[in-house]
Amino acid sequence: MRIAIGNDHGAVDMKNHVMGWLKDNGYEVVNFGTDSTESTDYPIYAEKVARAVVSGECDKGVLICGTGIGISISANKIHGVRCALCSEPVSTALSRQHNDANIVAMGARTIGPVMAEEIVRTFLTTEFEGGRHARRVEKIMRLDRGETLLES
């Protein structure tokens, strides 16, 4: 499985840790993040990872900034992305099972490296359940395409 990873200046160490864990566990990693701690803008890296995932260049994505909030909001602006901001494994599993999330976002200032590993492991090994959730994901994608769910 090929994983896109991206980060801003506030998450270089966390990105490097997660990249090492991914490689140690047999994943191919494409680094779209910065390797510098000099101030930069997280939407750039969110877009790079999001476009790699949506195009099929990468199977899934991992995004990390200080809190994970800005980078996840940015990624979700790209058509076809379902990015979930996660800080523990339960919501991570549910983001895959119920929402078919294709990118996970985390905050380098809000979680530690062991929790990051557990979140990424859960994200990459949990399958989408389909069924009633597929109907809901299709509605999310209709909104993504600019359609309305409201009845006249």
Chimera marker file (.cmm) of the C-alpha trace (Angstrom):
<marker_set name="trace">
<marker id="1" x="0.000" y="0.000" z="0.000" r="1" g="1" b="0" radius="0.5"/>
<marker id="2" x="1.309" y="3.430" z="-0.958" r="1" g="1" b="0" radius="0.5"/>
<marker id="3" x="0.786" y="6.145" z="1.656" r="1" g="1" b="0" radius="0.5"/>
<marker id="4" x="1.010" y="9.899" z="1.032" r="1" g="1" b="0" radius="0.5"/>
<marker id="5" x="2.203" y="11.870" z="4.038" r="1" g="1" b="0" radius="0.5"/>
<marker id="6" x="2.311" y="15.621" z="4.511" r="1" g="1" b="0" radius="0.5"/>
<marker id="7" x="3.053" y="18.084" z="7.272" r="1" g="1" b="0" radius="0.5"/>
<marker id="8" x="3.872" y="21.668" z="8.049" r="1" g="1" b="0" radius="0.5"/>
<marker id="9" x="6.767" y="23.089" z="10.071" r="1" g="1" b="0" radius="0.5"/>
<marker id="10" x="5.123" y="22.217" z="13.393" r="1" g="1" b="0" radius="0.5"/>
<marker id="11" x="5.041" y="18.508" z="12.667" r="1" g="1" b="0" radius="0.5"/>
<marker id="12" x="8.421" y="17.602" z="11.142" r="1" g="1" b="0" radius="0.5"/>
<marker id="13" x="9.457" y="15.338" z="14.019" r="1" g="1" b="0" radius="0.5"/>
<marker id="14" x="6.069" y="13.602" z="14.160" r="1" g="1" b="0" radius="0.5"/>
<marker id="15" x="6.069" y="13.114" z="10.380" r="1" g="1" b="0" radius="0.5"/>
<marker id="16" x="9.533" y="11.563" z="10.513" r="1" g="1" b="0" radius="0.5"/>
<marker id="17" x="8.451" y="9.250" z="13.317" r="1" g="1" b="0" radius="0.5"/>
<marker id="18" x="5.299" y="8.153" z="11.467" r="1" g="1" b="0" radius="0.5"/>
<marker id="19" x="7.246" y="7.691" z="8.220" r="1" g="1" b="0" radius="0.5"/>
<marker id="20" x="9.689" y="5.423" z="10.015" r="1" g="1" b="0" radius="0.5"/>
<marker id="21" x="6.853" y="3.403" z="11.518" r="1" g="1" b="0" radius="0.5"/>
<marker id="22" x="5.158" y="3.083" z="8.117" r="1" g="1" b="0" radius="0.5"/>
<marker id="23" x="8.351" y="1.903" z="6.421" r="1" g="1" b="0" radius="0.5"/>
<marker id="24" x="9.118" y="-0.525" z="9.263" r="1" g="1" b="0" radius="0.5"/>
<marker id="25" x="5.645" y="-2.005" z="8.742" r="1" g="1" b="0" radius="0.5"/>
<marker id="26" x="6.044" y="-2.533" z="5.008" r="1" g="1" b="0" radius="0.5"/>
<marker id="27" x="4.253" y="0.516" z="3.621" r="1" g="1" b="0" radius="0.5"/>
<marker id="28" x="5.596" y="2.537" z="0.722" r="1" g="1" b="0" radius="0.5"/>
<marker id="29" x="5.675" y="6.204" z="1.730" r="1" g="1" b="0" radius="0.5"/>
<marker id="30" x="5.580" y="9.302" z="-0.467" r="1" g="1" b="0" radius="0.5"/>
<marker id="31" x="6.685" y="12.386" z="1.481" r="1" g="1" b="0" radius="0.5"/>
<marker id="32" x="4.800" y="15.507" z="0.404" r="1" g="1" b="0" radius="0.5"/>
<marker id="33" x="5.610" y="17.380" z="3.616" r="1" g="1" b="0" radius="0.5"/>
<marker id="34" x="8.241" y="19.875" z="4.590" r="1" g="1" b="0" radius="0.5"/>
<marker id="35" x="11.463" y="18.767" z="6.256" r="1" g="1" b="0" radius="0.5"/>
<marker id="36" x="12.120" y="22.266" z="7.590" r="1" g="1" b="0" radius="0.5"/>
<marker id="37" x="10.972" y="23.834" z="10.848" r="1" g="1" b="0" radius="0.5"/>
<marker id="38" x="10.862" y="27.222" z="9.135" r="1" g="1" b="0" radius="0.5"/>
<marker id="39" x="7.308" y="28.613" z="9.096" r="1" g="1" b="0" radius="0.5"/>
<marker id="40" x="5.215" y="27.447" z="6.157" r="1" g="1" b="0" radius="0.5"/>
<marker id="41" x="1.540" y="27.091" z="5.266" r="1" g="1" b="0" radius="0.5"/>
<marker id="42" x="-0.255" y="23.784" z="5.925" r="1" g="1" b="0" radius="0.5"/>
<marker id="43" x="-2.818" y="24.114" z="3.076" r="1" g="1" b="0" radius="0.5"/>
<marker id="44" x="0.000" y="23.496" z="0.578" r="1" g="1" b="0" radius="0.5"/>
<marker id="45" x="0.774" y="20.079" z="2.050" r="1" g="1" b="0" radius="0.5"/>
<marker id="46" x="-2.883" y="19.216" z="2.524" r="1" g="1" b="0" radius="0.5"/>
<marker id="47" x="-3.470" y="19.832" z="-1.171" r="1" g="1" b="0" radius="0.5"/>
<marker id="48" x="-0.460" y="17.760" z="-2.235" r="1" g="1" b="0" radius="0.5"/>
<marker id="49" x="-1.543" y="14.742" z="-0.192" r="1" g="1" b="0" radius="0.5"/>
<marker id="50" x="-5.221" y="15.138" z="-1.089" r="1" g="1" b="0" radius="0.5"/>
<marker id="51" x="-4.538" y="15.282" z="-4.821" r="1" g="1" b="0" radius="0.5"/>
<marker id="52" x="-2.225" y="12.251" z="-4.619" r="1" g="1" b="0" radius="0.5"/>
<marker id="53" x="-4.951" y="10.232" z="-2.889" r="1" g="1" b="0" radius="0.5"/>
<marker id="54" x="-7.817" y="11.367" z="-5.124" r="1" g="1" b="0" radius="0.5"/>
<marker id="55" x="-5.805" y="10.725" z="-8.305" r="1" g="1" b="0" radius="0.5"/>
<marker id="56" x="-4.917" y="7.203" z="-7.170" r="1" g="1" b="0" radius="0.5"/>
<marker id="57" x="-1.182" y="7.948" z="-7.050" r="1" g="1" b="0" radius="0.5"/>
<marker id="58" x="-1.404" y="6.945" z="-3.381" r="1" g="1" b="0" radius="0.5"/>
<marker id="59" x="-3.892" y="4.642" z="-1.656" r="1" g="1" b="0" radius="0.5"/>
<marker id="60" x="-4.377" y="6.626" z="1.555" r="1" g="1" b="0" radius="0.5"/>
<marker id="61" x="-3.046" y="9.775" z="3.168" r="1" g="1" b="0" radius="0.5"/>
<marker id="62" x="-1.705" y="10.967" z="6.516" r="1" g="1" b="0" radius="0.5"/>
<marker id="63" x="-1.586" y="14.677" z="7.373" r="1" g="1" b="0" radius="0.5"/>
<marker id="64" x="-0.023" y="16.297" z="10.430" r="1" g="1" b="0" radius="0.5"/>
<marker id="65" x="0.116" y="19.893" z="11.615" r="1" g="1" b="0" radius="0.5"/>
<marker id="66" x="0.146" y="21.410" z="15.102" r="1" g="1" b="0" radius="0.5"/>
<marker id="67" x="-3.448" y="20.492" z="15.951" r="1" g="1" b="0" radius="0.5"/>
<marker id="68" x="-4.527" y="18.685" z="12.786" r="1" g="1" b="0" radius="0.5"/>
<marker id="69" x="-7.445" y="21.089" z="12.442" r="1" g="1" b="0" radius="0.5"/>
<marker id="70" x="-6.216" y="23.431" z="9.717" r="1" g="1" b="0" radius="0.5"/>
<marker id="71" x="-4.660" y="20.705" z="7.607" r="1" g="1" b="0" radius="0.5"/>
<marker id="72" x="-7.820" y="18.553" z="7.775" r="1" g="1" b="0" radius="0.5"/>
<marker id="73" x="-10.084" y="21.464" z="6.838" r="1" g="1" b="0" radius="0.5"/>
<marker id="74" x="-7.787" y="22.237" z="3.910" r="1" g="1" b="0" radius="0.5"/>
<marker id="75" x="-7.705" y="18.641" z="2.676" r="1" g="1" b="0" radius="0.5"/>
<marker id="76" x="-11.488" y="18.420" z="2.773" r="1" g="1" b="0" radius="0.5"/>
<marker id="77" x="-11.696" y="21.273" z="0.265" r="1" g="1" b="0" radius="0.5"/>
<marker id="78" x="-10.346" y="18.937" z="-2.437" r="1" g="1" b="0" radius="0.5"/>
<marker id="79" x="-13.077" y="17.102" z="-4.348" r="1" g="1" b="0" radius="0.5"/>
<marker id="80" x="-13.146" y="13.428" z="-3.403" r="1" g="1" b="0" radius="0.5"/>
<marker id="81" x="-11.426" y="13.725" z="-0.034" r="1" g="1" b="0" radius="0.5"/>
<marker id="82" x="-12.904" y="12.462" z="3.213" r="1" g="1" b="0" radius="0.5"/>
<marker id="83" x="-10.287" y="13.496" z="5.770" r="1" g="1" b="0" radius="0.5"/>
<marker id="84" x="-10.911" y="12.675" z="9.432" r="1" g="1" b="0" radius="0.5"/>
<marker id="85" x="-9.130" y="14.492" z="12.249" r="1" g="1" b="0" radius="0.5"/>
<marker id="86" x="-8.389" y="11.795" z="14.835" r="1" g="1" b="0" radius="0.5"/>
<marker id="87" x="-6.754" y="11.854" z="18.249" r="1" g="1" b="0" radius="0.5"/>
<marker id="88" x="-7.456" y="8.278" z="19.372" r="1" g="1" b="0" radius="0.5"/>
<marker id="89" x="-8.134" y="4.857" z="17.794" r="1" g="1" b="0" radius="0.5"/>
<marker id="90" x="-11.909" y="4.579" z="18.358" r="1" g="1" b="0" radius="0.5"/>
<marker id="91" x="-12.837" y="7.578" z="16.206" r="1" g="1" b="0" radius="0.5"/>
<marker id="92" x="-10.146" y="6.512" z="13.745" r="1" g="1" b="0" radius="0.5"/>
<marker id="93" x="-11.740" y="3.076" z="13.311" r="1" g="1" b="0" radius="0.5"/>
<marker id="94" x="-15.196" y="4.611" z="12.970" r="1" g="1" b="0" radius="0.5"/>
<marker id="95" x="-13.930" y="7.104" z="10.381" r="1" g="1" b="0" radius="0.5"/>
<marker id="96" x="-12.978" y="4.127" z="8.216" r="1" g="1" b="0" radius="0.5"/>
<marker id="97" x="-15.897" y="1.811" z="9.067" r="1" g="1" b="0" radius="0.5"/>
<marker id="98" x="-18.674" y="4.384" z="8.724" r="1" g="1" b="0" radius="0.5"/>
<marker id="99" x="-17.261" y="7.237" z="6.616" r="1" g="1" b="0" radius="0.5"/>
<marker id="100" x="-14.716" y="5.495" z="4.356" r="1" g="1" b="0" radius="0.5"/>
<marker id="101" x="-12.178" y="8.205" z="5.244" r="1" g="1" b="0" radius="0.5"/>
<marker id="102" x="-9.297" y="8.240" z="2.776" r="1" g="1" b="0" radius="0.5"/>
<marker id="103" x="-7.024" y="10.580" z="4.748" r="1" g="1" b="0" radius="0.5"/>
<marker id="104" x="-6.357" y="10.800" z="8.468" r="1" g="1" b="0" radius="0.5"/>
<marker id="105" x="-5.142" y="14.010" z="10.123" r="1" g="1" b="0" radius="0.5"/>
<marker id="106" x="-3.420" y="14.344" z="13.491" r="1" g="1" b="0" radius="0.5"/>
<marker id="107" x="-1.999" y="17.071" z="15.693" r="1" g="1" b="0" radius="0.5"/>
<marker id="108" x="1.680" y="16.899" z="16.579" r="1" g="1" b="0" radius="0.5"/>
<marker id="109" x="1.042" y="19.175" z="19.570" r="1" g="1" b="0" radius="0.5"/>
<marker id="110" x="-1.948" y="17.193" z="20.839" r="1" g="1" b="0" radius="0.5"/>
<marker id="111" x="-0.833" y="13.551" z="20.689" r="1" g="1" b="0" radius="0.5"/>
<marker id="112" x="2.419" y="11.681" z="21.200" r="1" g="1" b="0" radius="0.5"/>
<marker id="113" x="4.302" y="9.385" z="18.834" r="1" g="1" b="0" radius="0.5"/>
<marker id="114" x="2.918" y="6.127" z="20.268" r="1" g="1" b="0" radius="0.5"/>
<marker id="115" x="-0.658" y="7.360" z="19.855" r="1" g="1" b="0" radius="0.5"/>
<marker id="116" x="0.180" y="8.512" z="16.317" r="1" g="1" b="0" radius="0.5"/>
<marker id="117" x="1.372" y="4.994" z="15.497" r="1" g="1" b="0" radius="0.5"/>
<marker id="118" x="-1.841" y="3.486" z="16.868" r="1" g="1" b="0" radius="0.5"/>
<marker id="119" x="-4.000" y="5.942" z="14.933" r="1" g="1" b="0" radius="0.5"/>
<marker id="120" x="-2.167" y="5.250" z="11.668" r="1" g="1" b="0" radius="0.5"/>
<marker id="121" x="-2.236" y="1.473" z="12.247" r="1" g="1" b="0" radius="0.5"/>
<marker id="122" x="-5.968" y="1.589" z="12.952" r="1" g="1" b="0" radius="0.5"/>
<marker id="123" x="-6.613" y="3.824" z="9.946" r="1" g="1" b="0" radius="0.5"/>
<marker id="124" x="-4.727" y="1.564" z="7.551" r="1" g="1" b="0" radius="0.5"/>
<marker id="125" x="-6.086" y="-1.759" z="8.801" r="1" g="1" b="0" radius="0.5"/>
<marker id="126" x="-9.765" y="-0.917" z="9.298" r="1" g="1" b="0" radius="0.5"/>
<marker id="127" x="-12.110" y="-1.611" z="6.389" r="1" g="1" b="0" radius="0.5"/>
<marker id="128" x="-15.182" y="0.335" z="5.306" r="1" g="1" b="0" radius="0.5"/>
<marker id="129" x="-18.313" y="-1.552" z="6.366" r="1" g="1" b="0" radius="0.5"/>
<marker id="130" x="-20.496" y="-0.450" z="3.454" r="1" g="1" b="0" radius="0.5"/>
<marker id="131" x="-24.177" y="-1.302" z="3.887" r="1" g="1" b="0" radius="0.5"/>
<marker id="132" x="-26.166" y="1.552" z="5.401" r="1" g="1" b="0" radius="0.5"/>
<marker id="133" x="-22.952" y="3.568" z="5.627" r="1" g="1" b="0" radius="0.5"/>
<marker id="134" x="-22.484" y="3.455" z="1.844" r="1" g="1" b="0" radius="0.5"/>
<marker id="135" x="-25.745" y="5.383" z="1.431" r="1" g="1" b="0" radius="0.5"/>
<marker id="136" x="-24.477" y="8.050" z="3.803" r="1" g="1" b="0" radius="0.5"/>
<marker id="137" x="-21.064" y="8.285" z="2.158" r="1" g="1" b="0" radius="0.5"/>
<marker id="138" x="-22.789" y="8.722" z="-1.202" r="1" g="1" b="0" radius="0.5"/>
<marker id="139" x="-24.713" y="11.650" z="0.300" r="1" g="1" b="0" radius="0.5"/>
<marker id="140" x="-21.441" y="13.154" z="1.528" r="1" g="1" b="0" radius="0.5"/>
<marker id="141" x="-20.077" y="12.812" z="-2.001" r="1" g="1" b="0" radius="0.5"/>
<marker id="142" x="-23.210" y="14.437" z="-3.454" r="1" g="1" b="0" radius="0.5"/>
<marker id="143" x="-22.549" y="17.439" z="-1.217" r="1" g="1" b="0" radius="0.5"/>
<marker id="144" x="-18.920" y="17.322" z="-2.361" r="1" g="1" b="0" radius="0.5"/>
<marker id="145" x="-20.124" y="17.616" z="-5.957" r="1" g="1" b="0" radius="0.5"/>
<marker id="146" x="-22.178" y="20.698" z="-5.042" r="1" g="1" b="0" radius="0.5"/>
<marker id="147" x="-25.532" y="18.917" z="-5.081" r="1" g="1" b="0" radius="0.5"/>
<marker id="148" x="-28.190" y="19.460" z="-2.441" r="1" g="1" b="0" radius="0.5"/>
<marker id="149" x="-29.794" y="16.889" z="-0.190" r="1" g="1" b="0" radius="0.5"/>
<marker id="150" x="-32.649" y="19.217" z="0.718" r="1" g="1" b="0" radius="0.5"/>
<marker id="151" x="-36.019" y="18.541" z="-0.761" r="1" g="1" b="0" radius="0.5"/>
<marker id="152" x="-37.913" y="21.458" z="-2.275" r="1" g="1" b="0" radius="0.5"/>
<link id1="1" id2="2" r="1" g="1" b="0" radius="0.2"/>
<link id1="2" id2="3" r="1" g="1" b="0" radius="0.2"/>
<link id1="3" id2="4" r="1" g="1" b="0" radius="0.2"/>
<link id1="4" id2="5" r="1" g="1" b="0" radius="0.2"/>
<link id1="5" id2="6" r="1" g="1" b="0" radius="0.2"/>
<link id1="6" id2="7" r="1" g="1" b="0" radius="0.2"/>
<link id1="7" id2="8" r="1" g="1" b="0" radius="0.2"/>
<link id1="8" id2="9" r="1" g="1" b="0" radius="0.2"/>
<link id1="9" id2="10" r="1" g="1" b="0" radius="0.2"/>
<link id1="10" id2="11" r="1" g="1" b="0" radius="0.2"/>
<link id1="11" id2="12" r="1" g="1" b="0" radius="0.2"/>
<link id1="12" id2="13" r="1" g="1" b="0" radius="0.2"/>
<link id1="13" id2="14" r="1" g="1" b="0" radius="0.2"/>
<link id1="14" id2="15" r="1" g="1" b="0" radius="0.2"/>
<link id1="15" id2="16" r="1" g="1" b="0" radius="0.2"/>
<link id1="16" id2="17" r="1" g="1" b="0" radius="0.2"/>
<link id1="17" id2="18" r="1" g="1" b="0" radius="0.2"/>
<link id1="18" id2="19" r="1" g="1" b="0" radius="0.2"/>
<link id1="19" id2="20" r="1" g="1" b="0" radius="0.2"/>
<link id1="20" id2="21" r="1" g="1" b="0" radius="0.2"/>
<link id1="21" id2="22" r="1" g="1" b="0" radius="0.2"/>
<link id1="22" id2="23" r="1" g="1" b="0" radius="0.2"/>
<link id1="23" id2="24" r="1" g="1" b="0" radius="0.2"/>
<link id1="24" id2="25" r="1" g="1" b="0" radius="0.2"/>
<link id1="25" id2="26" r="1" g="1" b="0" radius="0.2"/>
<link id1="26" id2="27" r="1" g="1" b="0" radius="0.2"/>
<link id1="27" id2="28" r="1" g="1" b="0" radius="0.2"/>
<link id1="28" id2="29" r="1" g="1" b="0" radius="0.2"/>
<link id1="29" id2="30" r="1" g="1" b="0" radius="0.2"/>
<link id1="30" id2="31" r="1" g="1" b="0" radius="0.2"/>
<link id1="31" id2="32" r="1" g="1" b="0" radius="0.2"/>
<link id1="32" id2="33" r="1" g="1" b="0" radius="0.2"/>
<link id1="33" id2="34" r="1" g="1" b="0" radius="0.2"/>
<link id1="34" id2="35" r="1" g="1" b="0" radius="0.2"/>
<link id1="35" id2="36" r="1" g="1" b="0" radius="0.2"/>
<link id1="36" id2="37" r="1" g="1" b="0" radius="0.2"/>
<link id1="37" id2="38" r="1" g="1" b="0" radius="0.2"/>
<link id1="38" id2="39" r="1" g="1" b="0" radius="0.2"/>
<link id1="39" id2="40" r="1" g="1" b="0" radius="0.2"/>
<link id1="40" id2="41" r="1" g="1" b="0" radius="0.2"/>
<link id1="41" id2="42" r="1" g="1" b="0" radius="0.2"/>
<link id1="42" id2="43" r="1" g="1" b="0" radius="0.2"/>
<link id1="43" id2="44" r="1" g="1" b="0" radius="0.2"/>
<link id1="44" id2="45" r="1" g="1" b="0" radius="0.2"/>
<link id1="45" id2="46" r="1" g="1" b="0" radius="0.2"/>
<link id1="46" id2="47" r="1" g="1" b="0" radius="0.2"/>
<link id1="47" id2="48" r="1" g="1" b="0" radius="0.2"/>
<link id1="48" id2="49" r="1" g="1" b="0" radius="0.2"/>
<link id1="49" id2="50" r="1" g="1" b="0" radius="0.2"/>
<link id1="50" id2="51" r="1" g="1" b="0" radius="0.2"/>
<link id1="51" id2="52" r="1" g="1" b="0" radius="0.2"/>
<link id1="52" id2="53" r="1" g="1" b="0" radius="0.2"/>
<link id1="53" id2="54" r="1" g="1" b="0" radius="0.2"/>
<link id1="54" id2="55" r="1" g="1" b="0" radius="0.2"/>
<link id1="55" id2="56" r="1" g="1" b="0" radius="0.2"/>
<link id1="56" id2="57" r="1" g="1" b="0" radius="0.2"/>
<link id1="57" id2="58" r="1" g="1" b="0" radius="0.2"/>
<link id1="58" id2="59" r="1" g="1" b="0" radius="0.2"/>
<link id1="59" id2="60" r="1" g="1" b="0" radius="0.2"/>
<link id1="60" id2="61" r="1" g="1" b="0" radius="0.2"/>
<link id1="61" id2="62" r="1" g="1" b="0" radius="0.2"/>
<link id1="62" id2="63" r="1" g="1" b="0" radius="0.2"/>
<link id1="63" id2="64" r="1" g="1" b="0" radius="0.2"/>
<link id1="64" id2="65" r="1" g="1" b="0" radius="0.2"/>
<link id1="65" id2="66" r="1" g="1" b="0" radius="0.2"/>
<link id1="66" id2="67" r="1" g="1" b="0" radius="0.2"/>
<link id1="67" id2="68" r="1" g="1" b="0" radius="0.2"/>
<link id1="68" id2="69" r="1" g="1" b="0" radius="0.2"/>
<link id1="69" id2="70" r="1" g="1" b="0" radius="0.2"/>
<link id1="70" id2="71" r="1" g="1" b="0" radius="0.2"/>
<link id1="71" id2="72" r="1" g="1" b="0" radius="0.2"/>
<link id1="72" id2="73" r="1" g="1" b="0" radius="0.2"/>
<link id1="73" id2="74" r="1" g="1" b="0" radius="0.2"/>
<link id1="74" id2="75" r="1" g="1" b="0" radius="0.2"/>
<link id1="75" id2="76" r="1" g="1" b="0" radius="0.2"/>
<link id1="76" id2="77" r="1" g="1" b="0" radius="0.2"/>
<link id1="77" id2="78" r="1" g="1" b="0" radius="0.2"/>
<link id1="78" id2="79" r="1" g="1" b="0" radius="0.2"/>
<link id1="79" id2="80" r="1" g="1" b="0" radius="0.2"/>
<link id1="80" id2="81" r="1" g="1" b="0" radius="0.2"/>
<link id1="81" id2="82" r="1" g="1" b="0" radius="0.2"/>
<link id1="82" id2="83" r="1" g="1" b="0" radius="0.2"/>
<link id1="83" id2="84" r="1" g="1" b="0" radius="0.2"/>
<link id1="84" id2="85" r="1" g="1" b="0" radius="0.2"/>
<link id1="85" id2="86" r="1" g="1" b="0" radius="0.2"/>
<link id1="86" id2="87" r="1" g="1" b="0" radius="0.2"/>
<link id1="87" id2="88" r="1" g="1" b="0" radius="0.2"/>
<link id1="88" id2="89" r="1" g="1" b="0" radius="0.2"/>
<link id1="89" id2="90" r="1" g="1" b="0" radius="0.2"/>
<link id1="90" id2="91" r="1" g="1" b="0" radius="0.2"/>
<link id1="91" id2="92" r="1" g="1" b="0" radius="0.2"/>
<link id1="92" id2="93" r="1" g="1" b="0" radius="0.2"/>
<link id1="93" id2="94" r="1" g="1" b="0" radius="0.2"/>
<link id1="94" id2="95" r="1" g="1" b="0" radius="0.2"/>
<link id1="95" id2="96" r="1" g="1" b="0" radius="0.2"/>
<link id1="96" id2="97" r="1" g="1" b="0" radius="0.2"/>
<link id1="97" id2="98" r="1" g="1" b="0" radius="0.2"/>
<link id1="98" id2="99" r="1" g="1" b="0" radius="0.2"/>
<link id1="99" id2="100" r="1" g="1" b="0" radius="0.2"/>
<link id1="100" id2="101" r="1" g="1" b="0" radius="0.2"/>
<link id1="101" id2="102" r="1" g="1" b="0" radius="0.2"/>
<link id1="102" id2="103" r="1" g="1" b="0" radius="0.2"/>
<link id1="103" id2="104" r="1" g="1" b="0" radius="0.2"/>
<link id1="104" id2="105" r="1" g="1" b="0" radius="0.2"/>
<link id1="105" id2="106" r="1" g="1" b="0" radius="0.2"/>
<link id1="106" id2="107" r="1" g="1" b="0" radius="0.2"/>
<link id1="107" id2="108" r="1" g="1" b="0" radius="0.2"/>
<link id1="108" id2="109" r="1" g="1" b="0" radius="0.2"/>
<link id1="109" id2="110" r="1" g="1" b="0" radius="0.2"/>
<link id1="110" id2="111" r="1" g="1" b="0" radius="0.2"/>
<link id1="111" id2="112" r="1" g="1" b="0" radius="0.2"/>
<link id1="112" id2="113" r="1" g="1" b="0" radius="0.2"/>
<link id1="113" id2="114" r="1" g="1" b="0" radius="0.2"/>
<link id1="114" id2="115" r="1" g="1" b="0" radius="0.2"/>
<link id1="115" id2="116" r="1" g="1" b="0" radius="0.2"/>
<link id1="116" id2="117" r="1" g="1" b="0" radius="0.2"/>
<link id1="117" id2="118" r="1" g="1" b="0" radius="0.2"/>
<link id1="118" id2="119" r="1" g="1" b="0" radius="0.2"/>
<link id1="119" id2="120" r="1" g="1" b="0" radius="0.2"/>
<link id1="120" id2="121" r="1" g="1" b="0" radius="0.2"/>
<link id1="121" id2="122" r="1" g="1" b="0" radius="0.2"/>
<link id1="122" id2="123" r="1" g="1" b="0" radius="0.2"/>
<link id1="123" id2="124" r="1" g="1" b="0" radius="0.2"/>
<link id1="124" id2="125" r="1" g="1" b="0" radius="0.2"/>
<link id1="125" id2="126" r="1" g="1" b="0" radius="0.2"/>
<link id1="126" id2="127" r="1" g="1" b="0" radius="0.2"/>
<link id1="127" id2="128" r="1" g="1" b="0" radius="0.2"/>
<link id1="128" id2="129" r="1" g="1" b="0" radius="0.2"/>
<link id1="129" id2="130" r="1" g="1" b="0" radius="0.2"/>
<link id1="130" id2="131" r="1" g="1" b="0" radius="0.2"/>
<link id1="131" id2="132" r="1" g="1" b="0" radius="0.2"/>
<link id1="132" id2="133" r="1" g="1" b="0" radius="0.2"/>
<link id1="133" id2="134" r="1" g="1" b="0" radius="0.2"/>
<link id1="134" id2="135" r="1" g="1" b="0" radius="0.2"/>
<link id1="135" id2="136" r="1" g="1" b="0" radius="0.2"/>
<link id1="136" id2="137" r="1" g="1" b="0" radius="0.2"/>
<link id1="137" id2="138" r="1" g="1" b="0" radius="0.2"/>
<link id1="138" id2="139" r="1" g="1" b="0" radius="0.2"/>
<link id1="139" id2="140" r="1" g="1" b="0" radius="0.2"/>
<link id1="140" id2="141" r="1" g="1" b="0" radius="0.2"/>
<link id1="141" id2="142" r="1" g="1" b="0" radius="0.2"/>
<link id1="142" id2="143" r="1" g="1" b="0" radius="0.2"/>
<link id1="143" id2="144" r="1" g="1" b="0" radius="0.2"/>
<link id1="144" id2="145" r="1" g="1" b="0" radius="0.2"/>
<link id1="145" id2="146" r="1" g="1" b="0" radius="0.2"/>
<link id1="146" id2="147" r="1" g="1" b="0" radius="0.2"/>
<link id1="147" id2="148" r="1" g="1" b="0" radius="0.2"/>
<link id1="148" id2="149" r="1" g="1" b="0" radius="0.2"/>
<link id1="149" id2="150" r="1" g="1" b="0" radius="0.2"/>
<link id1="150" id2="151" r="1" g="1" b="0" radius="0.2"/>
<link id1="151" id2="152" r="1" g="1" b="0" radius="0.2"/>
</marker_set>
